[in-house]
Amino acid sequence: MSAADTELQKTPLHDLHVELGARMVPFAGYSMPVQYPAGLMAEHKHTREAAGLFDVSHMGQIKLVGADAAAALESLMPVDVMGLGVDKQRYGLLLTDEGTIIDDLMFVNWGDPAQATGESRPRASGEREGPQLFLIVNGACKAGDIAHLQARIGDRCQVLPMPERALLALQGPKAVDALQRLVPGVEQLVFMTGGAFAWNGTDLYITRSGYTGEDGFEISIHASQADAFARALLAQPEVAPIGLGARNSLRLEAGLCLYGNDIDTTTTPIEAGLNWAIQKVRRTGGERAGGFPGADKVLPFMQDAAGNPAAQKLGRKRVALMAQDRIPVREHIELQDAAGQKIGETTSGLLGPSIDRPIAMGYVTPEHAAVGSPVIALVRGKPVPMEVVTTPFVPNRYHRG
């Protein structure tokens, strides 16, 4: 074992991964399972057909507490935070002052626990009374996110990391069958909603969401109970353990961005095609327009709240690509037009296990971004014809009720 390996952190499920024969790799500062003996292809297809269990405990869980928490978070993101209902979940983007993306995250309005009856929500160390927001951020970004939140809004609300919590994701069309046997009531959740539950005397917070395009759940649980709960899930006939490899192929087939590949501090939400994540209320002419970092760099490039088109044109756009030849096109592959001129670069790519076709995402100049546009990917000097297509590559199957 190298010195670098010994510095890696371990999730509460590390020993279980090793026991199950996982191949462990460094990821976001943690030792994480990339695949189990069944292999990436089998794990991918199992999730599409039944239920896959993912350890995503490397991701950051953070609670914001206080009467001003929603307004404070809204001052950092071009997203409607204040209008989000209790136990509703939304996708958000932390932005730099230049309007580029620090991180993408999910957040839930937990409301004010003092106003709730009959349920117990996970508490954070040092937590005071007041309304709460629960955030899940990317593992590689969490230290920076926490520092950013504390520096920018720490005087307006409590910013409380929750390192004592593990996070599991159960994804696939049979996830609800498996989970409801252990946690009755989860079947009543719909996509992007959550609720407080209990299992064997420990509190859970479960959202019906995930990052595979499938119906499924993300489960926050105290680290001390994570191993037992994971084993109980794996004892269900539909459930198999799934590694990072299949998680990546599933999310790409779903057309979802991976932070660090498809979006980062060099991209704006509009270049990335994430306009849908900026609600009308925050756009020019909206009730709470602007007021977030980089607003002057972002809003002029998108429709206003009334639907009027943008006045300024982008220099590049994120697109989805599919190849005709069965040659995988991975990240950082140069994209050219028919004349051999460079027009962009891929940011993610692989052979889609569900569709058996090479798929990719990348950025190209706007004149080559329309659906149906031909693009040439230069793979080790060999031109691979691709076409701009719509996403998702595989239809999403979220449970919307």
C-alpha positions as CSV (number, residue, x, y, z in Angstrom):
1,M,0.0,0.0,0.0
2,S,1.4,3.4,-1.0
3,A,1.7,6.4,1.2
4,A,-1.0,8.1,-0.9
5,D,-3.3,5.1,-0.2
6,T,-2.9,5.4,3.6
7,E,-4.0,9.0,3.4
8,L,-7.3,8.2,1.9
9,Q,-10.4,8.5,4.0
10,K,-12.8,5.6,4.5
11,T,-16.5,5.6,4.4
12,P,-18.5,3.7,7.1
13,L,-19.1,1.0,4.5
14,H,-15.4,0.5,3.6
15,D,-15.1,-2.9,5.3
16,L,-18.3,-4.1,3.6
17,H,-17.0,-3.1,0.2
18,V,-13.8,-5.1,0.8
19,E,-15.7,-8.1,2.1
20,L,-17.8,-8.0,-1.1
21,G,-14.7,-8.2,-3.2
22,A,-14.8,-4.6,-4.5
23,R,-11.9,-3.1,-6.4
24,M,-11.1,0.0,-4.4
25,V,-9.7,3.1,-6.0
26,P,-8.9,6.7,-4.8
27,F,-11.8,9.1,-5.5
28,A,-12.4,12.5,-4.0
29,G,-10.0,11.7,-1.2
30,Y,-11.7,8.5,-0.3
31,S,-11.0,4.8,-0.9
32,M,-14.1,3.9,-2.9
33,P,-15.4,0.8,-4.8
34,V,-15.2,1.2,-8.6
35,Q,-16.7,-2.2,-9.3
36,Y,-17.5,-5.5,-7.6
37,P,-16.8,-9.0,-9.1
38,A,-19.9,-8.9,-11.3
39,G,-18.3,-6.1,-13.3
40,L,-19.4,-2.7,-14.5
41,M,-21.6,-4.0,-17.3
42,A,-23.5,-6.4,-15.1
43,E,-23.9,-3.7,-12.3
44,H,-25.1,-1.2,-14.8
45,K,-27.8,-3.5,-16.3
46,H,-28.8,-4.7,-12.8
47,T,-29.6,-1.1,-11.8
48,R,-31.6,-0.6,-15.0
49,E,-33.6,-3.8,-14.3
50,A,-33.8,-4.2,-10.5
51,A,-32.1,-2.2,-7.7
52,G,-28.5,-1.1,-7.2
53,L,-27.0,0.0,-3.9
54,F,-24.4,2.8,-4.0
55,D,-22.2,4.1,-1.2
56,V,-22.1,7.9,-1.7
57,S,-21.0,8.7,1.8
58,H,-18.0,10.6,0.4
59,M,-20.4,13.4,-0.5
60,G,-20.9,16.3,1.9
61,Q,-24.0,16.7,4.1
62,I,-24.5,20.1,5.5
63,K,-27.3,21.8,7.4
64,L,-28.1,25.5,7.3
65,V,-30.1,26.6,10.4
66,G,-31.8,29.9,11.2
67,A,-34.7,32.1,10.2
68,D,-32.6,33.7,7.5
69,A,-31.2,30.5,6.1
70,A,-33.2,30.3,2.9
71,A,-32.6,34.0,2.0
72,A,-28.9,33.6,2.8
73,L,-28.5,30.5,0.5
74,E,-30.5,32.2,-2.2
75,S,-27.9,35.0,-2.2
76,L,-25.3,32.5,-3.4
77,M,-27.3,30.7,-6.0
78,P,-29.5,31.7,-9.1
79,V,-32.2,29.4,-7.7
80,D,-35.5,29.8,-6.0
81,V,-34.7,28.7,-2.4
82,M,-37.2,30.8,-0.5
83,G,-40.2,29.4,-2.5
84,L,-39.4,25.8,-1.9
85,G,-42.0,23.9,0.1
86,V,-41.2,21.8,3.2
87,D,-39.7,18.4,2.3
88,K,-39.3,19.4,-1.3
89,Q,-35.9,19.0,-3.0
90,R,-34.3,21.1,-5.7
91,Y,-31.1,21.2,-7.7
92,G,-28.8,24.2,-7.1
93,L,-25.6,25.8,-8.3
94,L,-23.1,27.7,-6.2
95,L,-21.5,30.4,-8.4
96,T,-18.3,32.4,-8.4
97,D,-18.4,36.2,-8.8
98,E,-17.7,35.5,-12.5
99,G,-20.8,33.4,-12.8
100,T,-19.0,30.1,-13.1
101,I,-19.9,27.0,-11.2
102,I,-18.2,26.2,-7.8
103,D,-20.4,23.1,-7.3
104,D,-23.8,21.7,-8.1
105,L,-25.8,20.4,-5.2
106,M,-29.2,19.1,-4.0
107,F,-31.0,20.8,-1.1
108,V,-34.2,20.1,0.8
109,N,-36.3,22.5,2.9
110,W,-36.6,20.8,6.3
111,G,-38.9,23.5,7.6
112,D,-38.8,24.3,11.4
113,P,-38.6,21.1,13.4
114,A,-40.2,22.9,16.3
115,Q,-43.4,23.1,14.2
116,A,-43.4,19.4,13.2
117,T,-45.0,16.6,15.3
118,G,-44.5,12.9,15.3
119,E,-41.1,12.8,13.6
120,S,-37.5,13.2,14.4
121,R,-35.1,14.8,12.0
122,P,-31.4,14.3,12.1
123,R,-29.6,16.8,14.3
124,A,-26.2,18.3,13.8
125,S,-23.7,19.1,16.5
126,G,-24.2,22.6,17.9
127,E,-27.6,23.0,16.2
128,R,-29.8,25.8,17.4
129,E,-33.6,26.2,16.9
130,G,-35.0,27.5,13.7
131,P,-35.9,26.7,10.1
132,Q,-33.5,24.3,8.3
133,L,-32.1,23.5,4.9
134,F,-30.3,20.2,4.2
135,L,-27.7,20.2,1.5
136,I,-25.8,17.4,-0.3
137,V,-22.7,18.5,-2.1
138,N,-20.0,16.8,-4.2
139,G,-17.3,15.0,-2.2
140,A,-14.4,16.6,-4.0
141,C,-15.9,20.1,-3.4
142,K,-17.3,19.8,0.2
143,A,-14.4,21.4,2.1
144,G,-14.4,24.3,-0.3
145,D,-18.2,24.6,-0.2
146,I,-18.3,24.6,3.6
147,A,-15.6,27.3,3.7
148,H,-17.5,29.3,1.0
149,L,-20.8,29.0,2.8
150,Q,-19.3,30.0,6.2
151,A,-17.4,33.0,4.7
152,R,-20.4,34.3,2.7
153,I,-23.4,33.5,4.9
154,G,-22.0,32.2,8.2
155,D,-23.1,35.4,9.9
156,R,-26.7,34.9,8.7
157,C,-27.3,31.3,9.6
158,Q,-25.5,28.3,11.1
159,V,-23.5,26.3,8.6
160,L,-23.2,22.9,10.1
161,P,-21.2,20.1,8.4
162,M,-22.6,16.6,9.3
163,P,-19.6,14.3,9.0
164,E,-21.3,11.8,11.3
165,R,-23.8,10.9,8.6
166,A,-23.4,8.3,5.8
167,L,-25.3,8.5,2.5
168,L,-26.6,5.5,0.5
169,A,-28.4,5.6,-2.8
170,L,-30.7,2.8,-3.9
171,Q,-31.6,3.1,-7.5
172,G,-33.6,1.2,-10.0
173,P,-37.2,0.2,-10.9
174,K,-37.4,-2.2,-8.0
175,A,-35.8,0.0,-5.4
176,V,-39.1,1.0,-3.9
177,D,-40.0,-2.7,-3.5
178,A,-36.9,-3.4,-1.5
179,L,-36.8,-0.3,0.6
180,Q,-40.5,-0.3,1.6
181,R,-40.0,-3.7,3.3
182,L,-37.5,-2.1,5.7
183,V,-39.0,1.4,5.8
184,P,-42.7,1.4,5.3
185,G,-44.1,4.6,3.9
186,V,-41.2,5.5,1.5
187,E,-43.5,4.3,-1.4
188,Q,-45.6,7.4,-0.8
189,L,-42.7,9.8,-1.7
190,V,-42.6,11.1,-5.3
191,F,-39.6,12.4,-7.3
192,M,-37.7,15.3,-5.5
193,T,-39.6,15.0,-2.2
194,G,-38.3,13.6,1.1
195,G,-39.3,12.7,4.6
196,A,-38.0,11.7,8.0
197,F,-38.2,7.9,8.7
198,A,-36.8,5.5,11.2
199,W,-35.2,2.0,11.1
200,N,-34.3,-0.1,14.1
201,G,-34.5,3.0,16.3
202,T,-32.2,5.2,14.2
203,D,-33.4,8.3,12.3
204,L,-33.2,8.4,8.5
205,Y,-33.9,11.2,6.1
206,I,-34.9,9.8,2.7
207,T,-35.5,11.6,-0.6
208,R,-36.9,10.0,-3.8
209,S,-34.0,11.1,-6.0
210,G,-30.7,10.0,-7.3
211,Y,-28.3,10.5,-10.2
212,T,-28.9,7.5,-12.5
213,G,-32.1,8.5,-14.3
214,E,-33.9,5.7,-12.6
215,D,-36.5,5.8,-9.8
216,G,-34.8,5.6,-6.5
217,F,-33.9,7.0,-3.2
218,E,-31.0,8.6,-1.3
219,I,-30.8,7.8,2.4
220,S,-29.0,9.8,5.0
221,I,-28.2,7.7,8.1
222,H,-25.9,7.9,11.1
223,A,-22.5,6.4,10.3
224,S,-22.8,3.9,13.2
225,Q,-25.9,2.3,11.6
226,A,-24.8,2.5,7.9
227,D,-23.2,-1.0,7.7
228,A,-26.2,-2.8,9.3
229,F,-28.7,-0.9,7.1
230,A,-26.6,-1.6,3.9
231,R,-26.5,-5.3,4.8
232,A,-30.3,-5.3,5.4
233,L,-30.8,-3.8,1.9
234,L,-28.4,-6.2,0.3
235,A,-30.4,-9.1,1.8
236,Q,-33.3,-8.1,-0.3
237,P,-33.6,-10.2,-3.5
238,E,-33.7,-7.2,-5.8
239,V,-30.5,-5.4,-4.5
240,A,-26.9,-5.7,-5.6
241,P,-23.9,-3.5,-4.7
242,I,-22.9,-1.1,-7.5
243,G,-19.6,0.8,-7.9
244,L,-18.4,4.1,-9.2
245,G,-17.9,2.8,-12.7
246,A,-21.6,1.9,-13.2
247,R,-22.7,5.1,-11.4
248,N,-20.8,7.1,-14.1
249,S,-22.2,5.2,-17.0
250,L,-25.7,5.4,-15.6
251,R,-25.5,9.2,-15.1
252,L,-24.1,9.8,-18.5
253,E,-26.9,7.8,-20.2
254,A,-29.3,9.9,-18.2
255,G,-27.6,13.1,-19.7
256,L,-26.6,14.4,-16.3
257,C,-23.5,16.5,-15.7
258,L,-20.5,15.3,-13.6
259,Y,-18.9,18.1,-11.7
260,G,-15.2,18.2,-12.6
261,N,-15.8,16.9,-16.0
262,D,-18.8,18.6,-17.6
263,I,-19.0,21.6,-15.4
264,D,-16.5,23.4,-13.2
265,T,-15.2,26.9,-12.4
266,T,-14.6,27.6,-16.1
267,T,-18.2,27.1,-17.2
268,T,-21.4,29.1,-16.6
269,P,-24.8,27.5,-16.1
270,I,-25.9,28.8,-19.5
271,E,-23.0,27.3,-21.4
272,A,-23.8,24.1,-19.6
273,G,-27.4,24.1,-20.7
274,L,-28.6,24.3,-17.1
275,N,-31.0,27.2,-17.7
276,W,-33.8,25.0,-16.3
277,A,-32.1,25.2,-12.9
278,I,-32.7,29.0,-12.8
279,Q,-36.3,29.6,-12.0
280,K,-38.2,32.5,-13.5
281,V,-38.3,34.3,-10.1
282,R,-34.5,34.8,-10.3
283,R,-34.3,35.9,-13.9
284,T,-34.4,39.4,-15.3
285,G,-37.9,40.8,-14.6
286,G,-38.6,38.1,-11.9
287,E,-39.8,38.9,-8.4
288,R,-36.4,38.3,-6.9
289,A,-34.2,38.7,-10.0
290,G,-30.4,38.7,-9.7
291,G,-28.7,39.3,-6.4
292,F,-26.5,36.2,-6.7
293,P,-22.7,36.1,-7.6
294,G,-22.1,36.6,-11.2
295,A,-25.7,37.7,-12.0
296,D,-24.4,40.3,-14.4
297,K,-22.4,37.6,-16.3
298,V,-25.2,35.1,-16.4
299,L,-28.6,36.8,-16.9
300,P,-27.8,38.6,-20.1
301,F,-27.4,35.3,-21.8
302,M,-30.7,33.8,-21.0
303,Q,-34.4,34.4,-21.5
304,D,-36.0,36.8,-19.0
305,A,-38.9,35.9,-16.7
306,A,-41.4,36.8,-19.5
307,G,-39.7,34.5,-22.0
308,N,-38.0,37.1,-24.1
309,P,-34.9,35.8,-25.8
310,A,-31.3,36.5,-24.7
311,A,-29.6,39.6,-26.0
312,Q,-26.1,38.2,-25.9
313,K,-24.8,35.1,-27.6
314,L,-22.7,32.4,-26.0
315,G,-19.2,31.4,-27.2
316,R,-19.9,27.7,-26.6
317,K,-22.6,25.3,-25.6
318,R,-22.7,21.8,-24.0
319,V,-24.1,19.2,-26.3
320,A,-24.8,15.5,-26.3
321,L,-23.2,13.4,-29.0
322,M,-23.7,9.9,-30.4
323,A,-21.3,8.1,-32.7
324,Q,-22.3,5.8,-35.6
325,D,-19.2,3.7,-35.3
326,R,-18.7,1.4,-32.2
327,I,-15.6,3.3,-31.1
328,P,-15.7,4.8,-27.6
329,V,-15.1,8.5,-27.5
330,R,-13.9,9.5,-24.0
331,E,-13.3,12.9,-22.3
332,H,-10.8,15.5,-23.7
333,I,-11.2,14.4,-27.3
334,E,-10.9,17.2,-29.9
335,L,-14.1,17.9,-31.8
336,Q,-13.8,19.2,-35.4
337,D,-16.1,20.4,-38.2
338,A,-16.2,18.8,-41.6
339,A,-13.4,21.1,-42.7
340,G,-11.1,19.8,-40.0
341,Q,-11.3,22.9,-37.8
342,K,-11.4,22.5,-34.1
343,I,-14.9,23.4,-32.7
344,G,-14.7,22.0,-29.2
345,E,-13.8,19.1,-26.9
346,T,-15.6,16.2,-25.2
347,T,-15.9,16.3,-21.4
348,S,-17.4,12.8,-20.7
349,G,-17.7,9.8,-22.9
350,L,-18.0,6.0,-23.0
351,L,-19.8,3.1,-24.7
352,G,-23.4,3.3,-23.3
353,P,-24.1,-0.2,-21.8
354,S,-27.8,0.1,-22.2
355,I,-27.8,1.2,-25.8
356,D,-24.4,-0.3,-27.0
357,R,-23.5,2.9,-28.7
358,P,-20.7,5.4,-28.0
359,I,-22.1,8.5,-26.3
360,A,-20.4,11.6,-25.1
361,M,-21.0,15.2,-23.8
362,G,-18.8,18.1,-24.7
363,Y,-18.7,21.8,-25.6
364,V,-18.8,23.1,-29.2
365,T,-19.3,26.5,-30.8
366,P,-23.0,27.6,-31.0
367,E,-23.2,27.1,-34.8
368,H,-22.5,23.4,-34.4
369,A,-24.7,22.9,-31.3
370,A,-28.1,22.3,-33.0
371,V,-29.6,18.8,-32.8
372,G,-28.6,16.8,-35.9
373,S,-25.4,18.7,-36.5
374,P,-22.5,16.5,-37.7
375,V,-19.3,16.5,-35.6
376,I,-16.0,14.7,-36.0
377,A,-14.3,13.3,-32.9
378,L,-10.5,12.8,-33.4
379,V,-9.7,9.6,-31.4
380,R,-6.0,8.8,-31.5
381,G,-5.8,10.5,-34.9
382,K,-8.8,8.6,-36.3
383,P,-11.9,10.6,-37.3
384,V,-15.1,9.3,-35.7
385,P,-18.3,10.7,-37.1
386,M,-20.8,11.8,-34.4
387,E,-24.1,13.7,-34.3
388,V,-25.5,16.1,-31.8
389,V,-28.5,14.5,-30.2
390,T,-31.0,15.2,-27.4
391,T,-30.7,13.9,-23.8
392,P,-31.3,11.7,-22.0
393,F,-29.7,8.9,-24.0
394,V,-31.9,6.5,-22.1
395,P,-35.4,7.7,-21.0
396,N,-35.6,8.7,-17.4
397,R,-38.0,6.8,-15.2
398,Y,-38.5,9.1,-12.2
399,H,-41.6,8.4,-10.1
400,R,-43.7,11.5,-10.3
401,G,-46.8,10.0,-8.8
